[in-house]
Amino acid sequence: MDWIEADSSNIARFAYDEANNVLKVEFKNGGIYDYFDVPQPVFDGMRNAPSKGQYLAQQIKGYYRYARA
């Protein structure tokens, strides 16, 4: 699992565990969260989104279970 640096005011970096469909997001405040059952196309959408924070807020939060890592 490789971390991708995010050019974002809120997100430091993120990664995707393909085997378990888990999106890991590290925020600039130091918190790391796991979002569960995230399909590969949703991760690809975040990777390609011009605004990672906006994509996370609109396409992931509220749709997928999550837990602080």
Secondary structure, DSSP 8 states (H G I E B T S, - for coil): ---EE---SSEEEEEEETTTTEEEEEETTS-EEEE-S--HHHHHHHHH-S-HHHHIIIIITTTS-EEE-
